[in-house]
Amino acid sequence: MSTPAMRLQAGPWVLEVTPERGAVFTALRHEGRELLAPQGAFWMLPWCNRLDGGRFPWNGQLHRLPVNEAAGNALHGLGRDAPWSVKHASGADAILLQSLSHPPFHYAARLHLSVGEAGLAMTLSLRNMGAEPCPMGLGWHPWFARPPACRVRLEAGSAFRTDARSLPVEAFATTGLDGGEAGWLGLDRHFASWNGRAELRRPDLAIHLAAEGEWARNLQFFAPEERPVLCLEPVSHVPDVINRPQFAGLGPMRVLEPGEAMTARLVLTARA
């Protein structure tokens, strides 16, 4: 039996979310236009993107996290498929909660979703519920639909070259991206010193991302050639930075004290 989706609707926006299946977005429409590919959008916590070999060294211990990628990495955190409970839901907004324990992580997450004339607002907080300090991170992974003739604009000061396993090996200066597919199709790249703004311009509409808090500095970009999708992923840290401290100046995992929380916010708007 399929899990029912929660629908939020106001103004030109319709959002469908499945709390029992990781609070995945199964549909996002603006004035009837579908913004997401069938893969939808999901949450990354308590870390973002890849961990080399699932290794997580902390406080003199080497923790092992589940490896779920053929390249041998632990990918996209632990909360992607875990259920969320619904604390509040109305026609236009909802508050969802998730908690999880897997050493060294013991966290409680709170997600507030709201749609209206001003756009879709998403606020995600992550609180350390453990007895010891712990590095944590959070991100949003949308699979935007990418019809032909799309353009992307984003400004950033640094980007990363990666190895064959998509792990960062070298940072270099950049201005970001500004243009059509010839400049970015096939790219899988992390951007740091991001200004928190990005635009995906399709032939039928433009989608704008405006990030605040923990999401205002780092962005993962992915545009596979074999699928008509594009990922603009606001994240709180550089991939695998816990194992690569030389890159911590461009986006570390934040060490949360017991009871301390980190918060990120994203507002998504669209116009024809």
Secondary structure, 3 states (H helix, E strand, C coil): CCCCCEEEEECCEEEEEEHHHCCEEEEEEECCEECEEEEEEEEEECCCCEEECCEEEECCEEEECCCCCCCCEEECECCCCCCCEEEEECCCEEEEEEEEEECCEEEEEEEEEEEECCEEEEEEEEEECCCCCEEECCEEEEEEECCCCCEEEEECCEEEEECCCCCEEEEEECCEEEEEHHHCCCCEEEEECCCCEEEEECCCCEEEEEEEECCCCEEEEECCCCCCEEEEEEECCCCCCCCCHHHHHHCCCEEECCCCEEEEEEEEEEEC
